[in-house]
Amino acid sequence: CAPWLDRELALVGGSVRVVVTLGAYGWQAALRALAQAGHDVPTPRPKFAHAAEVPLDGLTVLGCYHPSQHNTFTGRLTGAMLDDVIRRAAALAD
């Protein structure tokens, strides 16, 4: 998916204010793609955690557990937790 993500970032340019990542894999992929797009991503790269926030130059990256069956059935991710991340993203985008 990296080429698709790179192209999406190129298309939207500087209009992105928030990136919500689903899971640690998405977190790492997003930080890598944002770095390649020219954003100043800290080194070492921030570690993934649910509701983690990384402010970059002009945008914020938010972490969210992946909404897989494993995470939702075990309660690791609840509907309320996902709603909280989405609400935070909306607030940051305003």
PyMOL Python script that loads the backbone (N, CA, C, O; Angstrom):
from pymol import cmd

cmd.read_pdbstr("""\
ATOM      1  N   CYS A   1       0.808  -1.203   0.000  1.00  0.00           N
ATOM      2  CA  CYS A   1       0.000   0.000   0.000  1.00  0.00           C
ATOM      3  C   CYS A   1       0.852   1.268   0.000  1.00  0.00           C
ATOM      4  O   CYS A   1       0.321   2.361  -0.196  1.00  0.00           O
ATOM      5  N   ALA A   2       2.148   1.146   0.214  1.00  0.00           N
ATOM      6  CA  ALA A   2       2.996   2.346   0.326  1.00  0.00           C
ATOM      7  C   ALA A   2       2.903   3.249  -0.899  1.00  0.00           C
ATOM      8  O   ALA A   2       2.783   4.463  -0.731  1.00  0.00           O
ATOM      9  N   PRO A   3       2.951   2.723  -2.121  1.00  0.00           N
ATOM     10  CA  PRO A   3       2.843   3.622  -3.275  1.00  0.00           C
ATOM     11  C   PRO A   3       1.505   4.370  -3.311  1.00  0.00           C
ATOM     12  O   PRO A   3       1.459   5.543  -3.684  1.00  0.00           O
ATOM     13  N   TRP A   4       0.428   3.697  -2.926  1.00  0.00           N
ATOM     14  CA  TRP A   4      -0.880   4.345  -2.890  1.00  0.00           C
ATOM     15  C   TRP A   4      -0.885   5.464  -1.849  1.00  0.00           C
ATOM     16  O   TRP A   4      -1.365   6.564  -2.123  1.00  0.00           O
ATOM     17  N   LEU A   5      -0.358   5.190  -0.668  1.00  0.00           N
ATOM     18  CA  LEU A   5      -0.314   6.201   0.387  1.00  0.00           C
ATOM     19  C   LEU A   5       0.548   7.379  -0.029  1.00  0.00           C
ATOM     20  O   LEU A   5       0.170   8.529   0.193  1.00  0.00           O
ATOM     21  N   ASP A   6       1.689   7.113  -0.623  1.00  0.00           N
ATOM     22  CA  ASP A   6       2.551   8.199  -1.105  1.00  0.00           C
ATOM     23  C   ASP A   6       1.816   9.076  -2.111  1.00  0.00           C
ATOM     24  O   ASP A   6       1.903  10.303  -2.056  1.00  0.00           O
ATOM     25  N   ARG A   7       1.091   8.442  -3.029  1.00  0.00           N
ATOM     26  CA  ARG A   7       0.337   9.191  -4.050  1.00  0.00           C
ATOM     27  C   ARG A   7      -0.783  10.004  -3.420  1.00  0.00           C
ATOM     28  O   ARG A   7      -1.007  11.151  -3.804  1.00  0.00           O
ATOM     29  N   GLU A   8      -1.484   9.425  -2.463  1.00  0.00           N
ATOM     30  CA  GLU A   8      -2.552  10.160  -1.776  1.00  0.00           C
ATOM     31  C   GLU A   8      -2.001  11.405  -1.082  1.00  0.00           C
ATOM     32  O   GLU A   8      -2.590  12.482  -1.174  1.00  0.00           O
ATOM     33  N   LEU A   9      -0.875  11.256  -0.391  1.00  0.00           N
ATOM     34  CA  LEU A   9      -0.276  12.403   0.289  1.00  0.00           C
ATOM     35  C   LEU A   9       0.147  13.466  -0.719  1.00  0.00           C
ATOM     36  O   LEU A   9       0.005  14.660  -0.457  1.00  0.00           O
ATOM     37  N   ALA A  10       0.661  13.043  -1.862  1.00  0.00           N
ATOM     38  CA  ALA A  10       1.050  13.996  -2.900  1.00  0.00           C
ATOM     39  C   ALA A  10      -0.177  14.731  -3.445  1.00  0.00           C
ATOM     40  O   ALA A  10      -0.108  15.926  -3.731  1.00  0.00           O
ATOM     41  N   LEU A  11      -1.287  14.028  -3.586  1.00  0.00           N
ATOM     42  CA  LEU A  11      -2.498  14.645  -4.133  1.00  0.00           C
ATOM     43  C   LEU A  11      -3.127  15.657  -3.185  1.00  0.00           C
ATOM     44  O   LEU A  11      -3.588  16.712  -3.622  1.00  0.00           O
ATOM     45  N   VAL A  12      -3.152  15.350  -1.900  1.00  0.00           N
ATOM     46  CA  VAL A  12      -3.789  16.259  -0.947  1.00  0.00           C
ATOM     47  C   VAL A  12      -2.843  17.354  -0.466  1.00  0.00           C
ATOM     48  O   VAL A  12      -3.284  18.361   0.088  1.00  0.00           O
ATOM     49  N   GLY A  13      -1.561  17.160  -0.675  1.00  0.00           N
ATOM     50  CA  GLY A  13      -0.582  18.195  -0.350  1.00  0.00           C
ATOM     51  C   GLY A  13      -0.656  18.664   1.086  1.00  0.00           C
ATOM     52  O   GLY A  13      -0.743  17.858   2.012  1.00  0.00           O
ATOM     53  N   GLY A  14      -0.623  19.957   1.263  1.00  0.00           N
ATOM     54  CA  GLY A  14      -0.595  20.551   2.599  1.00  0.00           C
ATOM     55  C   GLY A  14      -1.947  20.683   3.255  1.00  0.00           C
ATOM     56  O   GLY A  14      -2.049  21.301   4.315  1.00  0.00           O
ATOM     57  N   SER A  15      -2.993  20.126   2.665  1.00  0.00           N
ATOM     58  CA  SER A  15      -4.326  20.273   3.251  1.00  0.00           C
ATOM     59  C   SER A  15      -4.613  19.265   4.365  1.00  0.00           C
ATOM     60  O   SER A  15      -5.632  19.378   5.046  1.00  0.00           O
ATOM     61  N   VAL A  16      -3.743  18.295   4.558  1.00  0.00           N
ATOM     62  CA  VAL A  16      -3.951  17.295   5.607  1.00  0.00           C
ATOM     63  C   VAL A  16      -3.640  17.919   6.961  1.00  0.00           C
ATOM     64  O   VAL A  16      -2.573  18.497   7.166  1.00  0.00           O
ATOM     65  N   ARG A  17      -4.586  17.792   7.876  1.00  0.00           N
ATOM     66  CA  ARG A  17      -4.374  18.312   9.234  1.00  0.00           C
ATOM     67  C   ARG A  17      -4.203  17.197  10.250  1.00  0.00           C
ATOM     68  O   ARG A  17      -3.512  17.359  11.256  1.00  0.00           O
ATOM     69  N   VAL A  18      -4.848  16.048   9.974  1.00  0.00           N
ATOM     70  CA  VAL A  18      -4.817  14.925  10.905  1.00  0.00           C
ATOM     71  C   VAL A  18      -4.714  13.628  10.111  1.00  0.00           C
ATOM     72  O   VAL A  18      -5.366  13.460   9.081  1.00  0.00           O
ATOM     73  N   VAL A  19      -3.884  12.716  10.609  1.00  0.00           N
ATOM     74  CA  VAL A  19      -3.801  11.370  10.063  1.00  0.00           C
ATOM     75  C   VAL A  19      -4.108  10.414  11.206  1.00  0.00           C
ATOM     76  O   VAL A  19      -3.408  10.405  12.219  1.00  0.00           O
ATOM     77  N   VAL A  20      -5.158   9.606  11.045  1.00  0.00           N
ATOM     78  CA  VAL A  20      -5.504   8.592  12.039  1.00  0.00           C
ATOM     79  C   VAL A  20      -4.975   7.261  11.522  1.00  0.00           C
ATOM     80  O   VAL A  20      -5.330   6.825  10.427  1.00  0.00           O
ATOM     81  N   THR A  21      -4.132   6.628  12.309  1.00  0.00           N
ATOM     82  CA  THR A  21      -3.559   5.347  11.908  1.00  0.00           C
ATOM     83  C   THR A  21      -4.263   4.226  12.653  1.00  0.00           C
ATOM     84  O   THR A  21      -4.631   4.370  13.819  1.00  0.00           O
ATOM     85  N   LEU A  22      -4.444   3.106  11.961  1.00  0.00           N
ATOM     86  CA  LEU A  22      -5.084   1.943  12.578  1.00  0.00           C
ATOM     87  C   LEU A  22      -4.033   0.876  12.819  1.00  0.00           C
ATOM     88  O   LEU A  22      -3.597   0.197  11.890  1.00  0.00           O
ATOM     89  N   GLY A  23      -3.630   0.736  14.067  1.00  0.00           N
ATOM     90  CA  GLY A  23      -2.644  -0.261  14.455  1.00  0.00           C
ATOM     91  C   GLY A  23      -1.218   0.227  14.304  1.00  0.00           C
ATOM     92  O   GLY A  23      -0.948   1.266  13.700  1.00  0.00           O
ATOM     93  N   ALA A  24      -0.314  -0.558  14.872  1.00  0.00           N
ATOM     94  CA  ALA A  24       1.112  -0.211  14.852  1.00  0.00           C
ATOM     95  C   ALA A  24       1.675  -0.229  13.436  1.00  0.00           C
ATOM     96  O   ALA A  24       2.545   0.574  13.099  1.00  0.00           O
ATOM     97  N   TYR A  25       1.179  -1.143  12.610  1.00  0.00           N
ATOM     98  CA  TYR A  25       1.665  -1.215  11.232  1.00  0.00           C
ATOM     99  C   TYR A  25       1.284   0.060  10.478  1.00  0.00           C
ATOM    100  O   TYR A  25       2.109   0.632   9.766  1.00  0.00           O
ATOM    101  N   GLY A  26       0.050   0.498  10.633  1.00  0.00           N
ATOM    102  CA  GLY A  26      -0.398   1.736  10.004  1.00  0.00           C
ATOM    103  C   GLY A  26       0.354   2.946  10.534  1.00  0.00           C
ATOM    104  O   GLY A  26       0.651   3.876   9.785  1.00  0.00           O
ATOM    105  N   TRP A  27       0.661   2.934  11.816  1.00  0.00           N
ATOM    106  CA  TRP A  27       1.418   4.014  12.462  1.00  0.00           C
ATOM    107  C   TRP A  27       2.788   4.154  11.804  1.00  0.00           C
ATOM    108  O   TRP A  27       3.188   5.246  11.400  1.00  0.00           O
ATOM    109  N   GLN A  28       3.497   3.037  11.703  1.00  0.00           N
ATOM    110  CA  GLN A  28       4.834   3.075  11.105  1.00  0.00           C
ATOM    111  C   GLN A  28       4.779   3.471   9.629  1.00  0.00           C
ATOM    112  O   GLN A  28       5.615   4.241   9.156  1.00  0.00           O
ATOM    113  N   ALA A  29       3.799   2.947   8.912  1.00  0.00           N
ATOM    114  CA  ALA A  29       3.667   3.271   7.487  1.00  0.00           C
ATOM    115  C   ALA A  29       3.358   4.752   7.294  1.00  0.00           C
ATOM    116  O   ALA A  29       3.913   5.387   6.397  1.00  0.00           O
ATOM    117  N   ALA A  30       2.489   5.301   8.118  1.00  0.00           N
ATOM    118  CA  ALA A  30       2.140   6.714   8.000  1.00  0.00           C
ATOM    119  C   ALA A  30       3.341   7.604   8.305  1.00  0.00           C
ATOM    120  O   ALA A  30       3.602   8.565   7.580  1.00  0.00           O
ATOM    121  N   LEU A  31       4.072   7.291   9.372  1.00  0.00           N
ATOM    122  CA  LEU A  31       5.242   8.113   9.710  1.00  0.00           C
ATOM    123  C   LEU A  31       6.300   8.037   8.609  1.00  0.00           C
ATOM    124  O   LEU A  31       6.934   9.040   8.279  1.00  0.00           O
ATOM    125  N   ARG A  32       6.485   6.854   8.049  1.00  0.00           N
ATOM    126  CA  ARG A  32       7.444   6.689   6.955  1.00  0.00           C
ATOM    127  C   ARG A  32       7.007   7.508   5.732  1.00  0.00           C
ATOM    128  O   ARG A  32       7.821   8.210   5.131  1.00  0.00           O
ATOM    129  N   ALA A  33       5.741   7.419   5.372  1.00  0.00           N
ATOM    130  CA  ALA A  33       5.232   8.146   4.209  1.00  0.00           C
ATOM    131  C   ALA A  33       5.282   9.658   4.435  1.00  0.00           C
ATOM    132  O   ALA A  33       5.616  10.411   3.520  1.00  0.00           O
ATOM    133  N   LEU A  34       4.959  10.093   5.626  1.00  0.00           N
ATOM    134  CA  LEU A  34       5.013  11.531   5.919  1.00  0.00           C
ATOM    135  C   LEU A  34       6.443  12.049   5.878  1.00  0.00           C
ATOM    136  O   LEU A  34       6.692  13.159   5.409  1.00  0.00           O
ATOM    137  N   ALA A  35       7.377  11.251   6.366  1.00  0.00           N
ATOM    138  CA  ALA A  35       8.788  11.639   6.286  1.00  0.00           C
ATOM    139  C   ALA A  35       9.223  11.754   4.822  1.00  0.00           C
ATOM    140  O   ALA A  35       9.916  12.700   4.449  1.00  0.00           O
ATOM    141  N   GLN A  36       8.814  10.790   4.000  1.00  0.00           N
ATOM    142  CA  GLN A  36       9.162  10.829   2.582  1.00  0.00           C
ATOM    143  C   GLN A  36       8.505  12.010   1.881  1.00  0.00           C
ATOM    144  O   GLN A  36       9.031  12.518   0.891  1.00  0.00           O
ATOM    145  N   ALA A  37       7.362  12.448   2.390  1.00  0.00           N
ATOM    146  CA  ALA A  37       6.664  13.596   1.802  1.00  0.00           C
ATOM    147  C   ALA A  37       7.248  14.921   2.275  1.00  0.00           C
ATOM    148  O   ALA A  37       6.792  15.989   1.866  1.00  0.00           O
ATOM    149  N   GLY A  38       8.265  14.849   3.143  1.00  0.00           N
ATOM    150  CA  GLY A  38       8.941  16.068   3.563  1.00  0.00           C
ATOM    151  C   GLY A  38       8.593  16.582   4.940  1.00  0.00           C
ATOM    152  O   GLY A  38       9.078  17.642   5.336  1.00  0.00           O
ATOM    153  N   HIS A  39       7.768  15.869   5.684  1.00  0.00           N
ATOM    154  CA  HIS A  39       7.438  16.295   7.042  1.00  0.00           C
ATOM    155  C   HIS A  39       8.582  15.939   7.975  1.00  0.00           C
ATOM    156  O   HIS A  39       9.283  14.947   7.775  1.00  0.00           O
ATOM    157  N   ASP A  40       8.759  16.759   8.988  1.00  0.00           N
ATOM    158  CA  ASP A  40       9.843  16.582   9.949  1.00  0.00           C
ATOM    159  C   ASP A  40       9.409  15.589  11.029  1.00  0.00           C
ATOM    160  O   ASP A  40       8.914  15.991  12.082  1.00  0.00           O
ATOM    161  N   VAL A  41       9.596  14.298  10.769  1.00  0.00           N
ATOM    162  CA  VAL A  41       9.221  13.240  11.711  1.00  0.00           C
ATOM    163  C   VAL A  41      10.382  13.039  12.682  1.00  0.00           C
ATOM    164  O   VAL A  41      11.524  12.878  12.252  1.00  0.00           O
ATOM    165  N   PRO A  42      10.102  13.046  13.998  1.00  0.00           N
ATOM    166  CA  PRO A  42      11.177  12.903  14.979  1.00  0.00           C
ATOM    167  C   PRO A  42      11.946  11.588  14.835  1.00  0.00           C
ATOM    168  O   PRO A  42      11.407  10.569  14.404  1.00  0.00           O
ATOM    169  N   THR A  43      13.209  11.648  15.207  1.00  0.00           N
ATOM    170  CA  THR A  43      14.058  10.463  15.252  1.00  0.00           C
ATOM    171  C   THR A  43      14.572  10.332  16.670  1.00  0.00           C
ATOM    172  O   THR A  43      15.101  11.306  17.205  1.00  0.00           O
ATOM    173  N   PRO A  44      14.445   9.179  17.307  1.00  0.00           N
ATOM    174  CA  PRO A  44      13.774   7.988  16.803  1.00  0.00           C
ATOM    175  C   PRO A  44      12.282   8.249  16.655  1.00  0.00           C
ATOM    176  O   PRO A  44      11.719   9.139  17.292  1.00  0.00           O
ATOM    177  N   ARG A  45      11.663   7.454  15.802  1.00  0.00           N
ATOM    178  CA  ARG A  45      10.243   7.643  15.549  1.00  0.00           C
ATOM    179  C   ARG A  45       9.437   7.321  16.809  1.00  0.00           C
ATOM    180  O   ARG A  45       9.756   6.384  17.540  1.00  0.00           O
ATOM    181  N   PRO A  46       8.392   8.109  17.051  1.00  0.00           N
ATOM    182  CA  PRO A  46       7.548   7.859  18.230  1.00  0.00           C
ATOM    183  C   PRO A  46       6.918   6.472  18.177  1.00  0.00           C
ATOM    184  O   PRO A  46       6.593   5.962  17.105  1.00  0.00           O
ATOM    185  N   LYS A  47       6.753   5.877  19.341  1.00  0.00           N
ATOM    186  CA  LYS A  47       6.165   4.539  19.425  1.00  0.00           C
ATOM    187  C   LYS A  47       4.646   4.621  19.366  1.00  0.00           C
ATOM    188  O   LYS A  47       4.034   5.583  19.830  1.00  0.00           O
ATOM    189  N   PHE A  48       4.059   3.585  18.781  1.00  0.00           N
ATOM    190  CA  PHE A  48       2.610   3.494  18.674  1.00  0.00           C
ATOM    191  C   PHE A  48       1.982   3.236  20.031  1.00  0.00           C
ATOM    192  O   PHE A  48       2.513   2.484  20.848  1.00  0.00           O
ATOM    193  N   ALA A  49       0.858   3.862  20.252  1.00  0.00           N
ATOM    194  CA  ALA A  49      -0.016   3.580  21.393  1.00  0.00           C
ATOM    195  C   ALA A  49      -1.406   4.072  21.016  1.00  0.00           C
ATOM    196  O   ALA A  49      -1.555   4.988  20.207  1.00  0.00           O
ATOM    197  N   HIS A  50      -2.401   3.467  21.599  1.00  0.00           N
ATOM    198  CA  HIS A  50      -3.749   3.946  21.336  1.00  0.00           C
ATOM    199  C   HIS A  50      -3.891   5.360  21.876  1.00  0.00           C
ATOM    200  O   HIS A  50      -3.514   5.637  23.015  1.00  0.00           O
ATOM    201  N   ALA A  51      -4.428   6.245  21.068  1.00  0.00           N
ATOM    202  CA  ALA A  51      -4.647   7.662  21.383  1.00  0.00           C
ATOM    203  C   ALA A  51      -3.347   8.467  21.457  1.00  0.00           C
ATOM    204  O   ALA A  51      -3.353   9.608  21.916  1.00  0.00           O
ATOM    205  N   ALA A  52      -2.246   7.888  21.013  1.00  0.00           N
ATOM    206  CA  ALA A  52      -0.989   8.646  20.971  1.00  0.00           C
ATOM    207  C   ALA A  52      -1.113   9.748  19.929  1.00  0.00           C
ATOM    208  O   ALA A  52      -1.774   9.579  18.904  1.00  0.00           O
ATOM    209  N   GLU A  53      -0.470  10.875  20.203  1.00  0.00           N
ATOM    210  CA  GLU A  53      -0.481  12.005  19.279  1.00  0.00           C
ATOM    211  C   GLU A  53       0.940  12.437  18.991  1.00  0.00           C
ATOM    212  O   GLU A  53       1.764  12.557  19.897  1.00  0.00           O
ATOM    213  N   VAL A  54       1.214  12.666  17.730  1.00  0.00           N
ATOM    214  CA  VAL A  54       2.509  13.195  17.328  1.00  0.00           C
ATOM    215  C   VAL A  54       2.260  14.451  16.497  1.00  0.00           C
ATOM    216  O   VAL A  54       1.821  14.362  15.351  1.00  0.00           O
ATOM    217  N   PRO A  55       2.539  15.618  17.072  1.00  0.00           N
ATOM    218  CA  PRO A  55       2.396  16.835  16.275  1.00  0.00           C
ATOM    219  C   PRO A  55       3.593  16.973  15.339  1.00  0.00           C
ATOM    220  O   PRO A  55       4.747  16.925  15.767  1.00  0.00           O
ATOM    221  N   LEU A  56       3.299  17.140  14.082  1.00  0.00           N
ATOM    222  CA  LEU A  56       4.340  17.390  13.087  1.00  0.00           C
ATOM    223  C   LEU A  56       4.163  18.821  12.595  1.00  0.00           C
ATOM    224  O   LEU A  56       3.331  19.565  13.113  1.00  0.00           O
ATOM    225  N   ASP A  57       4.921  19.185  11.627  1.00  0.00           N
ATOM    226  CA  ASP A  57       4.808  20.526  11.064  1.00  0.00           C
ATOM    227  C   ASP A  57       3.504  20.654  10.277  1.00  0.00           C
ATOM    228  O   ASP A  57       3.430  20.287   9.104  1.00  0.00           O
ATOM    229  N   GLY A  58       2.479  21.182  10.945  1.00  0.00           N
ATOM    230  CA  GLY A  58       1.227  21.434  10.264  1.00  0.00           C
ATOM    231  C   GLY A  58       0.185  20.334  10.342  1.00  0.00           C
ATOM    232  O   GLY A  58      -0.928  20.521   9.852  1.00  0.00           O
ATOM    233  N   LEU A  59       0.504  19.200  10.935  1.00  0.00           N
ATOM    234  CA  LEU A  59      -0.497  18.141  11.084  1.00  0.00           C
ATOM    235  C   LEU A  59      -0.189  17.313  12.318  1.00  0.00           C
ATOM    236  O   LEU A  59       0.889  17.411  12.903  1.00  0.00           O
ATOM    237  N   THR A  60      -1.167  16.492  12.702  1.00  0.00           N
ATOM    238  CA  THR A  60      -1.015  15.612  13.858  1.00  0.00           C
ATOM    239  C   THR A  60      -1.310  14.183  13.438  1.00  0.00           C
ATOM    240  O   THR A  60      -2.261  13.931  12.699  1.00  0.00           O
ATOM    241  N   VAL A  61      -0.501  13.253  13.906  1.00  0.00           N
ATOM    242  CA  VAL A  61      -0.727  11.834  13.675  1.00  0.00           C
ATOM    243  C   VAL A  61      -1.324  11.265  14.961  1.00  0.00           C
ATOM    244  O   VAL A  61      -0.781  11.450  16.050  1.00  0.00           O
ATOM    245  N   LEU A  62      -2.458  10.566  14.813  1.00  0.00           N
ATOM    246  CA  LEU A  62      -3.131   9.940  15.953  1.00  0.00           C
ATOM    247  C   LEU A  62      -3.087   8.428  15.804  1.00  0.00           C
ATOM    248  O   LEU A  62      -3.309   7.900  14.714  1.00  0.00           O
ATOM    249  N   GLY A  63      -2.804   7.741  16.886  1.00  0.00           N
ATOM    250  CA  GLY A  63      -2.808   6.286  16.870  1.00  0.00           C
ATOM    251  C   GLY A  63      -4.127   5.736  17.381  1.00  0.00           C
ATOM    252  O   GLY A  63      -4.733   6.291  18.297  1.00  0.00           O
ATOM    253  N   CYS A  64      -4.560   4.648  16.783  1.00  0.00           N
ATOM    254  CA  CYS A  64      -5.775   3.958  17.219  1.00  0.00           C
ATOM    255  C   CYS A  64      -5.545   2.462  17.045  1.00  0.00           C
ATOM    256  O   CYS A  64      -5.004   2.023  16.031  1.00  0.00           O
ATOM    257  N   TYR A  65      -5.962   1.677  18.048  1.00  0.00           N
ATOM    258  CA  TYR A  65      -5.892   0.239  17.849  1.00  0.00           C
ATOM    259  C   TYR A  65      -6.687  -0.125  16.604  1.00  0.00           C
ATOM    260  O   TYR A  65      -7.702   0.503  16.301  1.00  0.00           O
ATOM    261  N   HIS A  66      -6.230  -1.128  15.894  1.00  0.00           N
ATOM    262  CA  HIS A  66      -6.928  -1.581  14.698  1.00  0.00           C
ATOM    263  C   HIS A  66      -8.270  -2.198  15.101  1.00  0.00           C
ATOM    264  O   HIS A  66      -8.329  -2.962  16.064  1.00  0.00           O
ATOM    265  N   PRO A  67      -9.350  -1.879  14.377  1.00  0.00           N
ATOM    266  CA  PRO A  67     -10.669  -2.419  14.739  1.00  0.00           C
ATOM    267  C   PRO A  67     -10.885  -3.849  14.238  1.00  0.00           C
ATOM    268  O   PRO A  67     -11.923  -4.157  13.652  1.00  0.00           O
ATOM    269  N   SER A  68      -9.920  -4.699  14.466  1.00  0.00           N
ATOM    270  CA  SER A  68     -10.036  -6.112  14.074  1.00  0.00           C
ATOM    271  C   SER A  68     -10.984  -6.828  15.026  1.00  0.00           C
ATOM    272  O   SER A  68     -11.291  -6.334  16.111  1.00  0.00           O
ATOM    273  N   GLN A  69     -11.442  -8.000  14.601  1.00  0.00           N
ATOM    274  CA  GLN A  69     -12.287  -8.802  15.482  1.00  0.00           C
ATOM    275  C   GLN A  69     -11.565  -9.142  16.779  1.00  0.00           C
ATOM    276  O   GLN A  69     -12.164  -9.121  17.854  1.00  0.00           O
ATOM    277  N   HIS A  70     -10.289  -9.452  16.675  1.00  0.00           N
ATOM    278  CA  HIS A  70      -9.529  -9.789  17.879  1.00  0.00           C
ATOM    279  C   HIS A  70      -9.566  -8.625  18.873  1.00  0.00           C
ATOM    280  O   HIS A  70      -9.844  -8.826  20.055  1.00  0.00           O
ATOM    281  N   ASN A  71      -9.290  -7.426  18.400  1.00  0.00           N
ATOM    282  CA  ASN A  71      -9.252  -6.268  19.308  1.00  0.00           C
ATOM    283  C   ASN A  71     -10.627  -5.890  19.831  1.00  0.00           C
ATOM    284  O   ASN A  71     -10.756  -5.479  20.985  1.00  0.00           O
ATOM    285  N   THR A  72     -11.658  -6.021  19.001  1.00  0.00           N
ATOM    286  CA  THR A  72     -12.993  -5.640  19.470  1.00  0.00           C
ATOM    287  C   THR A  72     -13.630  -6.726  20.339  1.00  0.00           C
ATOM    288  O   THR A  72     -14.304  -6.410  21.319  1.00  0.00           O
ATOM    289  N   PHE A  73     -13.426  -7.992  19.997  1.00  0.00           N
ATOM    290  CA  PHE A  73     -14.016  -9.066  20.792  1.00  0.00           C
ATOM    291  C   PHE A  73     -13.374  -9.179  22.168  1.00  0.00           C
ATOM    292  O   PHE A  73     -14.040  -9.555  23.133  1.00  0.00           O
ATOM    293  N   THR A  74     -12.088  -8.858  22.270  1.00  0.00           N
ATOM    294  CA  THR A  74     -11.394  -8.950  23.554  1.00  0.00           C
ATOM    295  C   THR A  74     -11.553  -7.691  24.397  1.00  0.00           C
ATOM    296  O   THR A  74     -11.168  -7.675  25.566  1.00  0.00           O
ATOM    297  N   GLY A  75     -12.116  -6.637  23.813  1.00  0.00           N
ATOM    298  CA  GLY A  75     -12.292  -5.388  24.541  1.00  0.00           C
ATOM    299  C   GLY A  75     -11.074  -4.486  24.524  1.00  0.00           C
ATOM    300  O   GLY A  75     -11.074  -3.430  25.156  1.00  0.00           O
ATOM    301  N   ARG A  76     -10.040  -4.890  23.809  1.00  0.00           N
ATOM    302  CA  ARG A  76      -8.866  -4.021  23.713  1.00  0.00           C
ATOM    303  C   ARG A  76      -9.248  -2.690  23.065  1.00  0.00           C
ATOM    304  O   ARG A  76      -8.727  -1.637  23.434  1.00  0.00           O
ATOM    305  N   LEU A  77     -10.162  -2.751  22.095  1.00  0.00           N
ATOM    306  CA  LEU A  77     -10.708  -1.548  21.478  1.00  0.00           C
ATOM    307  C   LEU A  77     -12.221  -1.605  21.615  1.00  0.00           C
ATOM    308  O   LEU A  77     -12.864  -2.548  21.154  1.00  0.00           O
ATOM    309  N   THR A  78     -12.777  -0.591  22.250  1.00  0.00           N
ATOM    310  CA  THR A  78     -14.225  -0.496  22.385  1.00  0.00           C
ATOM    311  C   THR A  78     -14.745   0.583  21.440  1.00  0.00           C
ATOM    312  O   THR A  78     -13.983   1.393  20.912  1.00  0.00           O
ATOM    313  N   GLY A  79     -16.035   0.571  21.247  1.00  0.00           N
ATOM    314  CA  GLY A  79     -16.642   1.609  20.427  1.00  0.00           C
ATOM    315  C   GLY A  79     -16.369   2.997  20.979  1.00  0.00           C
ATOM    316  O   GLY A  79     -16.113   3.933  20.222  1.00  0.00           O
ATOM    317  N   ALA A  80     -16.423   3.129  22.290  1.00  0.00           N
ATOM    318  CA  ALA A  80     -16.167   4.420  22.926  1.00  0.00           C
ATOM    319  C   ALA A  80     -14.723   4.880  22.689  1.00  0.00           C
ATOM    320  O   ALA A  80     -14.469   6.065  22.471  1.00  0.00           O
ATOM    321  N   MET A  81     -13.789   3.937  22.734  1.00  0.00           N
ATOM    322  CA  MET A  81     -12.377   4.300  22.493  1.00  0.00           C
ATOM    323  C   MET A  81     -12.183   4.796  21.066  1.00  0.00           C
ATOM    324  O   MET A  81     -11.482   5.781  20.835  1.00  0.00           O
ATOM    325  N   LEU A  82     -12.804   4.113  20.112  1.00  0.00           N
ATOM    326  CA  LEU A  82     -12.702   4.532  18.719  1.00  0.00           C
ATOM    327  C   LEU A  82     -13.372   5.888  18.529  1.00  0.00           C
ATOM    328  O   LEU A  82     -12.832   6.756  17.843  1.00  0.00           O
ATOM    329  N   ASP A  83     -14.534   6.073  19.127  1.00  0.00           N
ATOM    330  CA  ASP A  83     -15.220   7.365  19.040  1.00  0.00           C
ATOM    331  C   ASP A  83     -14.357   8.489  19.599  1.00  0.00           C
ATOM    332  O   ASP A  83     -14.316   9.580  19.031  1.00  0.00           O
ATOM    333  N   ASP A  84     -13.669   8.234  20.704  1.00  0.00           N
ATOM    334  CA  ASP A  84     -12.806   9.258  21.309  1.00  0.00           C
ATOM    335  C   ASP A  84     -11.703   9.693  20.339  1.00  0.00           C
ATOM    336  O   ASP A  84     -11.414  10.883  20.218  1.00  0.00           O
ATOM    337  N   VAL A  85     -11.092   8.730  19.653  1.00  0.00           N
ATOM    338  CA  VAL A  85     -10.029   9.068  18.707  1.00  0.00           C
ATOM    339  C   VAL A  85     -10.599   9.878  17.538  1.00  0.00           C
ATOM    340  O   VAL A  85      -9.992  10.857  17.103  1.00  0.00           O
ATOM    341  N   ILE A  86     -11.749   9.471  17.039  1.00  0.00           N
ATOM    342  CA  ILE A  86     -12.356  10.191  15.915  1.00  0.00           C
ATOM    343  C   ILE A  86     -12.776  11.598  16.341  1.00  0.00           C
ATOM    344  O   ILE A  86     -12.601  12.550  15.580  1.00  0.00           O
ATOM    345  N   ARG A  87     -13.320  11.736  17.534  1.00  0.00           N
ATOM    346  CA  ARG A  87     -13.666  13.076  18.034  1.00  0.00           C
ATOM    347  C   ARG A  87     -12.425  13.956  18.169  1.00  0.00           C
ATOM    348  O   ARG A  87     -12.458  15.140  17.833  1.00  0.00           O
ATOM    349  N   ARG A  88     -11.336  13.373  18.660  1.00  0.00           N
ATOM    350  CA  ARG A  88     -10.086  14.128  18.790  1.00  0.00           C
ATOM    351  C   ARG A  88      -9.581  14.559  17.422  1.00  0.00           C
ATOM    352  O   ARG A  88      -9.119  15.688  17.256  1.00  0.00           O
ATOM    353  N   ALA A  89      -9.666  13.672  16.451  1.00  0.00           N
ATOM    354  CA  ALA A  89      -9.242  14.006  15.085  1.00  0.00           C
ATOM    355  C   ALA A  89     -10.078  15.148  14.539  1.00  0.00           C
ATOM    356  O   ALA A  89      -9.546  16.068  13.918  1.00  0.00           O
ATOM    357  N   ALA A  90     -11.378  15.097  14.765  1.00  0.00           N
ATOM    358  CA  ALA A  90     -12.257  16.168  14.280  1.00  0.00           C
ATOM    359  C   ALA A  90     -11.920  17.493  14.950  1.00  0.00           C
ATOM    360  O   ALA A  90     -11.921  18.536  14.296  1.00  0.00           O
ATOM    361  N   ALA A  91     -11.634  17.462  16.246  1.00  0.00           N
ATOM    362  CA  ALA A  91     -11.265  18.690  16.948  1.00  0.00           C
ATOM    363  C   ALA A  91      -9.965  19.263  16.423  1.00  0.00           C
ATOM    364  O   ALA A  91      -9.838  20.478  16.270  1.00  0.00           O
ATOM    365  N   LEU A  92      -9.001  18.402  16.146  1.00  0.00           N
ATOM    366  CA  LEU A  92      -7.717  18.877  15.612  1.00  0.00           C
ATOM    367  C   LEU A  92      -7.847  19.408  14.190  1.00  0.00           C
ATOM    368  O   LEU A  92      -7.091  20.288  13.779  1.00  0.00           O
ATOM    369  N   ALA A  93      -8.807  18.872  13.441  1.00  0.00           N
ATOM    370  CA  ALA A  93      -8.987  19.291  12.048  1.00  0.00           C
ATOM    371  C   ALA A  93      -9.664  20.652  11.939  1.00  0.00           C
ATOM    372  O   ALA A  93      -9.545  21.323  10.913  1.00  0.00           O
ATOM    373  N   ASP A  94     -10.370  21.064  12.986  1.00  0.00           N
ATOM    374  CA  ASP A  94     -11.048  22.375  12.948  1.00  0.00           C
ATOM    375  C   ASP A  94     -10.083  23.512  13.011  1.00  0.00           C
ATOM    376  O   ASP A  94     -10.494  24.673  12.989  1.00  0.00           O
TER     377      ASP A  94
END
""", "prot")
cmd.dss("prot")
cmd.show_as("cartoon", "prot")
cmd.util.cbc("prot")
cmd.orient("prot")
